[in-house]
Each structure stands twice: as structure tokens, then as C-alpha cells.
Amino acid sequence: MRHRRSKTRLKQKPGHARMLKRNLITSLLLYENMRTTKKRAAVITPEIDKIITFAKTHTPHVAIRHINTIVTDKNASKKIMEVYISRFAKKSSGLTRTKAVGSRDGDGAELVDISFVDNTQKTL
């Protein structure tokens, strides 16, 4: 039964929410940092951990097939296999960091910068 179990959900139609989540994951994997709303960051944080952990624990062939069902760009799956597996070899979770940066001017939504923990690139 599902009693008192909840997930952070995006407030769109299911198909749109699914594609939004896939695009956010792909963008974070490709660019290593981005600015988004607090709720969207909370939705993709566990997904990023699951994807990278799956890639570390399975064979490359199986991992790439699974990753390509989630990400929308083949370069993102390539980057996971070449960069992130070796970078996070000793870490199993907590791969991303969120930092509050204020609110958006138009609607007042809380904005955060989400990036990987050991990101060396300049934040937004």
C-alpha cells in the first residue's frame, strides 16, 4: 500500500513533466551546473544519483542502453561513461549540490544553482 509515501512531483501533465525531467537531467549532465527552481532541482537530484550509480554497477553495454532511455542527447550518456564514472568512483550518493540564489523576478519562484559536488567550472 501507498500510505504516506509521497514523491516530489512537477505540476504539469504527465508527458510534459516526464520530458521536462529528462531535459533537466540531460542539461545537468552535459553542462555540469545550471540554474532552476527549487522544486525542479529536488526532482532531478535523486535521479542523477540513480543514473550514475547504475552506470558504475553494470556493464557498459547495459548501462548505455539504460541511460539512453532517460537522457535526450547521446553525448550525455557518453560523458557519464567517460567522465562521471571515474570521477565518482568512491562516492555512492550525494553527487549534486544545490545552492539558493534568490527568487525569480517574474513570479517570485525560488531559484537554486544545482551542480556536481566536485565541479570546477564557474557557476552561473
Contacts in CASP RR format, 6 or more apart in sequence:
PFRMAT RR
TARGET T0000
AUTHOR 0000-0000-0000
METHOD contacts of the structure
MODEL  1
MRHRRSKTRLKQKPGHARMLKRNLITSLLLYENMRTTKKRAAVITPEIDK
IITFAKTHTPHVAIRHINTIVTDKNASKKIMEVYISRFAKKSSGLTRTKA
VGSRDGDGAELVDISFVDNTQKTL
8 39 0 8 1.000
8 42 0 8 1.000
8 43 0 8 1.000
9 17 0 8 1.000
9 43 0 8 1.000
10 17 0 8 1.000
10 20 0 8 1.000
10 21 0 8 1.000
10 39 0 8 1.000
10 40 0 8 1.000
10 43 0 8 1.000
11 17 0 8 1.000
12 20 0 8 1.000
19 72 0 8 1.000
20 40 0 8 1.000
21 43 0 8 1.000
21 44 0 8 1.000
21 47 0 8 1.000
22 70 0 8 1.000
22 71 0 8 1.000
22 72 0 8 1.000
23 72 0 8 1.000
24 34 0 8 1.000
24 36 0 8 1.000
24 40 0 8 1.000
24 43 0 8 1.000
24 44 0 8 1.000
25 44 0 8 1.000
25 47 0 8 1.000
25 48 0 8 1.000
25 51 0 8 1.000
25 70 0 8 1.000
25 71 0 8 1.000
25 76 0 8 1.000
26 71 0 8 1.000
26 72 0 8 1.000
26 73 0 8 1.000
26 76 0 8 1.000
27 34 0 8 1.000
28 34 0 8 1.000
28 44 0 8 1.000
28 48 0 8 1.000
28 96 0 8 1.000
28 114 0 8 1.000
28 115 0 8 1.000
28 116 0 8 1.000
29 48 0 8 1.000
29 51 0 8 1.000
29 71 0 8 1.000
29 76 0 8 1.000
29 79 0 8 1.000
29 80 0 8 1.000
29 84 0 8 1.000
30 73 0 8 1.000
30 75 0 8 1.000
30 76 0 8 1.000
30 79 0 8 1.000
32 115 0 8 1.000
32 116 0 8 1.000
32 119 0 8 1.000
32 121 0 8 1.000
33 113 0 8 1.000
33 114 0 8 1.000
33 115 0 8 1.000
33 116 0 8 1.000
33 119 0 8 1.000
33 121 0 8 1.000
33 123 0 8 1.000
33 124 0 8 1.000
34 113 0 8 1.000
34 114 0 8 1.000
34 115 0 8 1.000
34 124 0 8 1.000
35 101 0 8 1.000
35 111 0 8 1.000
35 112 0 8 1.000
35 113 0 8 1.000
35 114 0 8 1.000
35 124 0 8 1.000
36 111 0 8 1.000
36 112 0 8 1.000
36 114 0 8 1.000
37 104 0 8 1.000
37 109 0 8 1.000
37 110 0 8 1.000
37 111 0 8 1.000
37 112 0 8 1.000
38 98 0 8 1.000
38 100 0 8 1.000
38 109 0 8 1.000
38 110 0 8 1.000
38 111 0 8 1.000
38 112 0 8 1.000
41 98 0 8 1.000
41 112 0 8 1.000
41 114 0 8 1.000
42 98 0 8 1.000
44 114 0 8 1.000
45 96 0 8 1.000
45 98 0 8 1.000
45 114 0 8 1.000
47 70 0 8 1.000
48 95 0 8 1.000
48 96 0 8 1.000
49 93 0 8 1.000
49 94 0 8 1.000
49 95 0 8 1.000
49 96 0 8 1.000
51 67 0 8 1.000
51 70 0 8 1.000
51 71 0 8 1.000
51 80 0 8 1.000
52 80 0 8 1.000
52 84 0 8 1.000
52 85 0 8 1.000
52 88 0 8 1.000
52 95 0 8 1.000
53 92 0 8 1.000
53 93 0 8 1.000
54 63 0 8 1.000
54 66 0 8 1.000
54 67 0 8 1.000
55 63 0 8 1.000
55 66 0 8 1.000
55 67 0 8 1.000
55 80 0 8 1.000
55 81 0 8 1.000
55 84 0 8 1.000
55 85 0 8 1.000
56 85 0 8 1.000
56 88 0 8 1.000
56 89 0 8 1.000
58 66 0 8 1.000
60 81 0 8 1.000
63 80 0 8 1.000
63 81 0 8 1.000
64 77 0 8 1.000
64 81 0 8 1.000
67 76 0 8 1.000
67 77 0 8 1.000
67 80 0 8 1.000
67 81 0 8 1.000
68 74 0 8 1.000
68 77 0 8 1.000
71 77 0 8 1.000
84 116 0 8 1.000
87 116 0 8 1.000
87 118 0 8 1.000
88 95 0 8 1.000
91 117 0 8 1.000
94 117 0 8 1.000
95 116 0 8 1.000
95 117 0 8 1.000
96 114 0 8 1.000
96 115 0 8 1.000
96 116 0 8 1.000
96 117 0 8 1.000
97 114 0 8 1.000
97 115 0 8 1.000
97 116 0 8 1.000
97 117 0 8 1.000
97 119 0 8 1.000
98 112 0 8 1.000
98 113 0 8 1.000
98 114 0 8 1.000
99 112 0 8 1.000
99 113 0 8 1.000
99 114 0 8 1.000
99 115 0 8 1.000
99 123 0 8 1.000
100 110 0 8 1.000
100 111 0 8 1.000
100 112 0 8 1.000
101 111 0 8 1.000
101 112 0 8 1.000
101 113 0 8 1.000
102 110 0 8 1.000
102 111 0 8 1.000
103 109 0 8 1.000
103 110 0 8 1.000
103 111 0 8 1.000
104 110 0 8 1.000
104 111 0 8 1.000
113 123 0 8 1.000
113 124 0 8 1.000
115 121 0 8 1.000
115 123 0 8 1.000
END
